Amino acid sequence: MPRFVYKAKRGPQEVIEGKIEAENHKQAAQKLNEMGLYLLSIDEETAAFIKKSGRNIFFRKGIALRDLSNFTRQLSNLLDAGLTMIRALNVLIEQCENPNLKHIIQLLRDDVRDGVTLQAALAKHPDIFSNLYVNMVSSGEISGTMEDVLRRLADFLERDEETVSKIRSSLTYPALMAFVGFITIFVLLSFVAPRLTAIFLDIGQALPLPTKILIALSSFFARFWLLILFAIGIAAIAFNRWIKSKEGKTAFDAFILKAPIIGPFVQKAEIARFGRTLGTLVNNGVPIVQALGVASKTMDNDIIRRQLEEARQDVVEGAPLSKSIKERKYFPAMMINMIAVGEESGALERALFKVADTYDTEIDRTVKTITALLEPTLILCMGLIVGFIVIAMLLPVFQLNLMVK
């Protein structure tokens, strides 16, 4: 049952704060009135904490994937050591350094102490614990192998965090180069070039074509640089809102899958995640139909997610998984053949893990290739632009020097 944090008056002077359980805000307010309290404010406990911490947009921002995997690993170890769930959660509360995660663990502890199952307690925080997490914990409670399930979950989260970390670290340097290059070129065109090209205009001689182009560009940037920055900001906000809409995200995901280099990379990343998620669920005893439903929701790309939902419907109707995904566009033959072998041998989870490992290896190679190509490409582009600016400014000087001679 949800908890509500309230502030109320008891008499003309005394103001008290506390917590109360109720089905909804209305029932909580009614209970407080029956207690003779004059209600000042009331919020659901999680919502109140989010508001207090200033994280009312996306709560997961305060909880890193590494913190979540550490929590899962430590809970598994404590349960394996013989501690009860409540004692294990109390230990984690004492040693947790992340205030947001610490609060969530406290809520989990309170729910478990009140007789709520851990799966139901986790399900109250969908922004933190995914469907995969909740379903695996549910299967662990049913089978009595909670510590093993949590260990597998920790392995899964650590592998996911490792993949994300590799991609971020590989793209950090190129992104920094692109940002610095953009700022450098923008400053040159907006503030440096206009002052130098003004000298050539004062001379009154015929100017080379590159210099005329530079004068036109620098004049535009010098007059409208603030407007340009404002337009870029508005475009970024508009694009962000569009991509968050249902139609925009679907269109953008379709474009990404068709893009060279990036498209195959995204496809491999989604297949690796699908294989590892589905394999983990099946290995933990979750039925294939339910596991497919959970695995499809973990996909970031809308197109692939919809195809997996269609494949799940085929499985519900009795089709093998390998046949159902074979009829979809973005699943390669190697993956289909591996799954077919796994279904025939009764070791589907092993086949799915092999698919995930294979594509994880390919992702590493693709990241290294993209990084190796991106850095020289950025350097070449910035060099060409800066070189054009330098040449355009030097040509009139050479021309004037020849005229003097």
Secondary structure as a PSIPRED ss2 file (coil, helix, strand):
# PSIPRED VFORMAT (PSIPRED V4.0)

   1 M C   1.000  0.000  0.000
   2 P C   1.000  0.000  0.000
   3 R E   0.000  0.000  1.000
   4 F E   0.000  0.000  1.000
   5 V E   0.000  0.000  1.000
   6 Y E   0.000  0.000  1.000
   7 K E   0.000  0.000  1.000
   8 A E   0.000  0.000  1.000
   9 K E   0.000  0.000  1.000
  10 R E   0.000  0.000  1.000
  11 G C   1.000  0.000  0.000
  12 P C   1.000  0.000  0.000
  13 Q C   1.000  0.000  0.000
  14 E E   0.000  0.000  1.000
  15 V E   0.000  0.000  1.000
  16 I E   0.000  0.000  1.000
  17 E E   0.000  0.000  1.000
  18 G E   0.000  0.000  1.000
  19 K E   0.000  0.000  1.000
  20 I E   0.000  0.000  1.000
  21 E E   0.000  0.000  1.000
  22 A C   1.000  0.000  0.000
  23 E C   1.000  0.000  0.000
  24 N C   1.000  0.000  0.000
  25 H H   0.000  1.000  0.000
  26 K H   0.000  1.000  0.000
  27 Q H   0.000  1.000  0.000
  28 A H   0.000  1.000  0.000
  29 A H   0.000  1.000  0.000
  30 Q H   0.000  1.000  0.000
  31 K H   0.000  1.000  0.000
  32 L H   0.000  1.000  0.000
  33 N H   0.000  1.000  0.000
  34 E H   0.000  1.000  0.000
  35 M C   1.000  0.000  0.000
  36 G C   1.000  0.000  0.000
  37 L C   1.000  0.000  0.000
  38 Y E   0.000  0.000  1.000
  39 L E   0.000  0.000  1.000
  40 L E   0.000  0.000  1.000
  41 S E   0.000  0.000  1.000
  42 I E   0.000  0.000  1.000
  43 D E   0.000  0.000  1.000
  44 E E   0.000  0.000  1.000
  45 E H   0.000  1.000  0.000
  46 T H   0.000  1.000  0.000
  47 A H   0.000  1.000  0.000
  48 A H   0.000  1.000  0.000
  49 F H   0.000  1.000  0.000
  50 I H   0.000  1.000  0.000
  51 K H   0.000  1.000  0.000
  52 K H   0.000  1.000  0.000
  53 S H   0.000  1.000  0.000
  54 G C   1.000  0.000  0.000
  55 R C   1.000  0.000  0.000
  56 N C   1.000  0.000  0.000
  57 I C   1.000  0.000  0.000
  58 F C   1.000  0.000  0.000
  59 F H   0.000  1.000  0.000
  60 R H   0.000  1.000  0.000
  61 K H   0.000  1.000  0.000
  62 G H   0.000  1.000  0.000
  63 I C   1.000  0.000  0.000
  64 A C   1.000  0.000  0.000
  65 L H   0.000  1.000  0.000
  66 R H   0.000  1.000  0.000
  67 D H   0.000  1.000  0.000
  68 L H   0.000  1.000  0.000
  69 S H   0.000  1.000  0.000
  70 N H   0.000  1.000  0.000
  71 F H   0.000  1.000  0.000
  72 T H   0.000  1.000  0.000
  73 R H   0.000  1.000  0.000
  74 Q H   0.000  1.000  0.000
  75 L H   0.000  1.000  0.000
  76 S H   0.000  1.000  0.000
  77 N H   0.000  1.000  0.000
  78 L H   0.000  1.000  0.000
  79 L H   0.000  1.000  0.000
  80 D H   0.000  1.000  0.000
  81 A C   1.000  0.000  0.000
  82 G C   1.000  0.000  0.000
  83 L C   1.000  0.000  0.000
  84 T C   1.000  0.000  0.000
  85 M H   0.000  1.000  0.000
  86 I H   0.000  1.000  0.000
  87 R H   0.000  1.000  0.000
  88 A H   0.000  1.000  0.000
  89 L H   0.000  1.000  0.000
  90 N H   0.000  1.000  0.000
  91 V H   0.000  1.000  0.000
  92 L H   0.000  1.000  0.000
  93 I H   0.000  1.000  0.000
  94 E H   0.000  1.000  0.000
  95 Q H   0.000  1.000  0.000
  96 C C   1.000  0.000  0.000
  97 E C   1.000  0.000  0.000
  98 N C   1.000  0.000  0.000
  99 P H   0.000  1.000  0.000
 100 N H   0.000  1.000  0.000
 101 L H   0.000  1.000  0.000
 102 K H   0.000  1.000  0.000
 103 H H   0.000  1.000  0.000
 104 I H   0.000  1.000  0.000
 105 I H   0.000  1.000  0.000
 106 Q H   0.000  1.000  0.000
 107 L H   0.000  1.000  0.000
 108 L H   0.000  1.000  0.000
 109 R H   0.000  1.000  0.000
 110 D H   0.000  1.000  0.000
 111 D H   0.000  1.000  0.000
 112 V H   0.000  1.000  0.000
 113 R H   0.000  1.000  0.000
 114 D C   1.000  0.000  0.000
 115 G C   1.000  0.000  0.000
 116 V C   1.000  0.000  0.000
 117 T C   1.000  0.000  0.000
 118 L H   0.000  1.000  0.000
 119 Q H   0.000  1.000  0.000
 120 A H   0.000  1.000  0.000
 121 A H   0.000  1.000  0.000
 122 L H   0.000  1.000  0.000
 123 A H   0.000  1.000  0.000
 124 K C   1.000  0.000  0.000
 125 H C   1.000  0.000  0.000
 126 P C   1.000  0.000  0.000
 127 D C   1.000  0.000  0.000
 128 I C   1.000  0.000  0.000
 129 F C   1.000  0.000  0.000
 130 S C   1.000  0.000  0.000
 131 N H   0.000  1.000  0.000
 132 L H   0.000  1.000  0.000
 133 Y H   0.000  1.000  0.000
 134 V H   0.000  1.000  0.000
 135 N H   0.000  1.000  0.000
 136 M H   0.000  1.000  0.000
 137 V H   0.000  1.000  0.000
 138 S H   0.000  1.000  0.000
 139 S H   0.000  1.000  0.000
 140 G H   0.000  1.000  0.000
 141 E H   0.000  1.000  0.000
 142 I H   0.000  1.000  0.000
 143 S H   0.000  1.000  0.000
 144 G C   1.000  0.000  0.000
 145 T C   1.000  0.000  0.000
 146 M H   0.000  1.000  0.000
 147 E H   0.000  1.000  0.000
 148 D H   0.000  1.000  0.000
 149 V H   0.000  1.000  0.000
 150 L H   0.000  1.000  0.000
 151 R H   0.000  1.000  0.000
 152 R H   0.000  1.000  0.000
 153 L H   0.000  1.000  0.000
 154 A H   0.000  1.000  0.000
 155 D H   0.000  1.000  0.000
 156 F H   0.000  1.000  0.000
 157 L H   0.000  1.000  0.000
 158 E H   0.000  1.000  0.000
 159 R H   0.000  1.000  0.000
 160 D H   0.000  1.000  0.000
 161 E H   0.000  1.000  0.000
 162 E H   0.000  1.000  0.000
 163 T H   0.000  1.000  0.000
 164 V H   0.000  1.000  0.000
 165 S H   0.000  1.000  0.000
 166 K H   0.000  1.000  0.000
 167 I H   0.000  1.000  0.000
 168 R H   0.000  1.000  0.000
 169 S H   0.000  1.000  0.000
 170 S H   0.000  1.000  0.000
 171 L H   0.000  1.000  0.000
 172 T H   0.000  1.000  0.000
 173 Y H   0.000  1.000  0.000
 174 P H   0.000  1.000  0.000
 175 A H   0.000  1.000  0.000
 176 L H   0.000  1.000  0.000
 177 M H   0.000  1.000  0.000
 178 A H   0.000  1.000  0.000
 179 F H   0.000  1.000  0.000
 180 V H   0.000  1.000  0.000
 181 G H   0.000  1.000  0.000
 182 F H   0.000  1.000  0.000
 183 I H   0.000  1.000  0.000
 184 T H   0.000  1.000  0.000
 185 I H   0.000  1.000  0.000
 186 F H   0.000  1.000  0.000
 187 V H   0.000  1.000  0.000
 188 L H   0.000  1.000  0.000
 189 L H   0.000  1.000  0.000
 190 S H   0.000  1.000  0.000
 191 F H   0.000  1.000  0.000
 192 V H   0.000  1.000  0.000
 193 A H   0.000  1.000  0.000
 194 P H   0.000  1.000  0.000
 195 R H   0.000  1.000  0.000
 196 L H   0.000  1.000  0.000
 197 T H   0.000  1.000  0.000
 198 A H   0.000  1.000  0.000
 199 I H   0.000  1.000  0.000
 200 F H   0.000  1.000  0.000
 201 L H   0.000  1.000  0.000
 202 D H   0.000  1.000  0.000
 203 I H   0.000  1.000  0.000
 204 G C   1.000  0.000  0.000
 205 Q C   1.000  0.000  0.000
 206 A C   1.000  0.000  0.000
 207 L C   1.000  0.000  0.000
 208 P C   1.000  0.000  0.000
 209 L H   0.000  1.000  0.000
 210 P H   0.000  1.000  0.000
 211 T H   0.000  1.000  0.000
 212 K H   0.000  1.000  0.000
 213 I H   0.000  1.000  0.000
 214 L H   0.000  1.000  0.000
 215 I H   0.000  1.000  0.000
 216 A H   0.000  1.000  0.000
 217 L H   0.000  1.000  0.000
 218 S H   0.000  1.000  0.000
 219 S H   0.000  1.000  0.000
 220 F H   0.000  1.000  0.000
 221 F H   0.000  1.000  0.000
 222 A H   0.000  1.000  0.000
 223 R H   0.000  1.000  0.000
 224 F H   0.000  1.000  0.000
 225 W H   0.000  1.000  0.000
 226 L H   0.000  1.000  0.000
 227 L H   0.000  1.000  0.000
 228 I H   0.000  1.000  0.000
 229 L H   0.000  1.000  0.000
 230 F H   0.000  1.000  0.000
 231 A H   0.000  1.000  0.000
 232 I H   0.000  1.000  0.000
 233 G H   0.000  1.000  0.000
 234 I H   0.000  1.000  0.000
 235 A H   0.000  1.000  0.000
 236 A H   0.000  1.000  0.000
 237 I H   0.000  1.000  0.000
 238 A H   0.000  1.000  0.000
 239 F H   0.000  1.000  0.000
 240 N H   0.000  1.000  0.000
 241 R H   0.000  1.000  0.000
 242 W H   0.000  1.000  0.000
 243 I H   0.000  1.000  0.000
 244 K H   0.000  1.000  0.000
 245 S C   1.000  0.000  0.000
 246 K H   0.000  1.000  0.000
 247 E H   0.000  1.000  0.000
 248 G H   0.000  1.000  0.000
 249 K H   0.000  1.000  0.000
 250 T H   0.000  1.000  0.000
 251 A H   0.000  1.000  0.000
 252 F H   0.000  1.000  0.000
 253 D H   0.000  1.000  0.000
 254 A H   0.000  1.000  0.000
 255 F H   0.000  1.000  0.000
 256 I H   0.000  1.000  0.000
 257 L H   0.000  1.000  0.000
 258 K H   0.000  1.000  0.000
 259 A C   1.000  0.000  0.000
 260 P C   1.000  0.000  0.000
 261 I C   1.000  0.000  0.000
 262 I H   0.000  1.000  0.000
 263 G H   0.000  1.000  0.000
 264 P H   0.000  1.000  0.000
 265 F H   0.000  1.000  0.000
 266 V H   0.000  1.000  0.000
 267 Q H   0.000  1.000  0.000
 268 K H   0.000  1.000  0.000
 269 A H   0.000  1.000  0.000
 270 E H   0.000  1.000  0.000
 271 I H   0.000  1.000  0.000
 272 A H   0.000  1.000  0.000
 273 R H   0.000  1.000  0.000
 274 F H   0.000  1.000  0.000
 275 G H   0.000  1.000  0.000
 276 R H   0.000  1.000  0.000
 277 T H   0.000  1.000  0.000
 278 L H   0.000  1.000  0.000
 279 G H   0.000  1.000  0.000
 280 T H   0.000  1.000  0.000
 281 L H   0.000  1.000  0.000
 282 V H   0.000  1.000  0.000
 283 N H   0.000  1.000  0.000
 284 N C   1.000  0.000  0.000
 285 G C   1.000  0.000  0.000
 286 V C   1.000  0.000  0.000
 287 P C   1.000  0.000  0.000
 288 I H   0.000  1.000  0.000
 289 V H   0.000  1.000  0.000
 290 Q H   0.000  1.000  0.000
 291 A H   0.000  1.000  0.000
 292 L H   0.000  1.000  0.000
 293 G H   0.000  1.000  0.000
 294 V H   0.000  1.000  0.000
 295 A H   0.000  1.000  0.000
 296 S H   0.000  1.000  0.000
 297 K H   0.000  1.000  0.000
 298 T C   1.000  0.000  0.000
 299 M C   1.000  0.000  0.000
 300 D C   1.000  0.000  0.000
 301 N C   1.000  0.000  0.000
 302 D H   0.000  1.000  0.000
 303 I H   0.000  1.000  0.000
 304 I H   0.000  1.000  0.000
 305 R H   0.000  1.000  0.000
 306 R H   0.000  1.000  0.000
 307 Q H   0.000  1.000  0.000
 308 L H   0.000  1.000  0.000
 309 E H   0.000  1.000  0.000
 310 E H   0.000  1.000  0.000
 311 A H   0.000  1.000  0.000
 312 R H   0.000  1.000  0.000
 313 Q H   0.000  1.000  0.000
 314 D H   0.000  1.000  0.000
 315 V H   0.000  1.000  0.000
 316 V H   0.000  1.000  0.000
 317 E C   1.000  0.000  0.000
 318 G C   1.000  0.000  0.000
 319 A C   1.000  0.000  0.000
 320 P C   1.000  0.000  0.000
 321 L H   0.000  1.000  0.000
 322 S H   0.000  1.000  0.000
 323 K H   0.000  1.000  0.000
 324 S H   0.000  1.000  0.000
 325 I H   0.000  1.000  0.000
 326 K H   0.000  1.000  0.000
 327 E C   1.000  0.000  0.000
 328 R C   1.000  0.000  0.000
 329 K C   1.000  0.000  0.000
 330 Y C   1.000  0.000  0.000
 331 F C   1.000  0.000  0.000
 332 P C   1.000  0.000  0.000
 333 A H   0.000  1.000  0.000
 334 M H   0.000  1.000  0.000
 335 M H   0.000  1.000  0.000
 336 I H   0.000  1.000  0.000
 337 N H   0.000  1.000  0.000
 338 M H   0.000  1.000  0.000
 339 I H   0.000  1.000  0.000
 340 A H   0.000  1.000  0.000
 341 V H   0.000  1.000  0.000
 342 G H   0.000  1.000  0.000
 343 E H   0.000  1.000  0.000
 344 E H   0.000  1.000  0.000
 345 S H   0.000  1.000  0.000
 346 G C   1.000  0.000  0.000
 347 A C   1.000  0.000  0.000
 348 L H   0.000  1.000  0.000
 349 E H   0.000  1.000  0.000
 350 R H   0.000  1.000  0.000
 351 A H   0.000  1.000  0.000
 352 L H   0.000  1.000  0.000
 353 F H   0.000  1.000  0.000
 354 K H   0.000  1.000  0.000
 355 V H   0.000  1.000  0.000
 356 A H   0.000  1.000  0.000
 357 D H   0.000  1.000  0.000
 358 T H   0.000  1.000  0.000
 359 Y H   0.000  1.000  0.000
 360 D H   0.000  1.000  0.000
 361 T H   0.000  1.000  0.000
 362 E H   0.000  1.000  0.000
 363 I H   0.000  1.000  0.000
 364 D H   0.000  1.000  0.000
 365 R H   0.000  1.000  0.000
 366 T H   0.000  1.000  0.000
 367 V H   0.000  1.000  0.000
 368 K H   0.000  1.000  0.000
 369 T H   0.000  1.000  0.000
 370 I H   0.000  1.000  0.000
 371 T H   0.000  1.000  0.000
 372 A H   0.000  1.000  0.000
 373 L H   0.000  1.000  0.000
 374 L H   0.000  1.000  0.000
 375 E H   0.000  1.000  0.000
 376 P H   0.000  1.000  0.000
 377 T H   0.000  1.000  0.000
 378 L H   0.000  1.000  0.000
 379 I H   0.000  1.000  0.000
 380 L H   0.000  1.000  0.000
 381 C H   0.000  1.000  0.000
 382 M H   0.000  1.000  0.000
 383 G H   0.000  1.000  0.000
 384 L H   0.000  1.000  0.000
 385 I H   0.000  1.000  0.000
 386 V H   0.000  1.000  0.000
 387 G H   0.000  1.000  0.000
 388 F H   0.000  1.000  0.000
 389 I H   0.000  1.000  0.000
 390 V H   0.000  1.000  0.000
 391 I H   0.000  1.000  0.000
 392 A H   0.000  1.000  0.000
 393 M H   0.000  1.000  0.000
 394 L H   0.000  1.000  0.000
 395 L H   0.000  1.000  0.000
 396 P H   0.000  1.000  0.000
 397 V H   0.000  1.000  0.000
 398 F H   0.000  1.000  0.000
 399 Q H   0.000  1.000  0.000
 400 L H   0.000  1.000  0.000
 401 N H   0.000  1.000  0.000
 402 L H   0.000  1.000  0.000
 403 M H   0.000  1.000  0.000
 404 V H   0.000  1.000  0.000
 405 K C   1.000  0.000  0.000
